């Protein structure tokens, strides 16, 4: 009995393994890329307090004195 004929690695079976390895790596690569892009663009950026205060000052909602006081209050360490 010819053992090489029974061994599917000898024929085209190695292409199946290469395809499997390629699909596995490309799937992990796609997952990693889409995860990073979702984190980067998927959610709205969070604004911290100083950015919100700067926007309010730019719109004229707070006076300069209020702005300086609030900015100093934001800069204080939280307890």
C-alpha positions, 0 to 999 in steps of 0.5 A: 500500500502506498503510504504517500497517497494516504497522506493528505499533506503530500497533496494539496493539504498544505494549502489548506493549512496555509489558508487557515493560518492566513485567515487566523492572523488576518482575523486577529489583525482586523479585530485589533484594528477595528478595536483601536478605531472604535476606541479612537472614533467610536465614542465622543471625546470627553471634555475635562473641566478646564476645556468646558470653562474655556468654552464658557469664557469664550462664549461670554457666559462668565466674566474674567473674574469668574473665569480666573476664580473658577480656573484656580478652583479647578487647579486645586487638588481634589480631596 
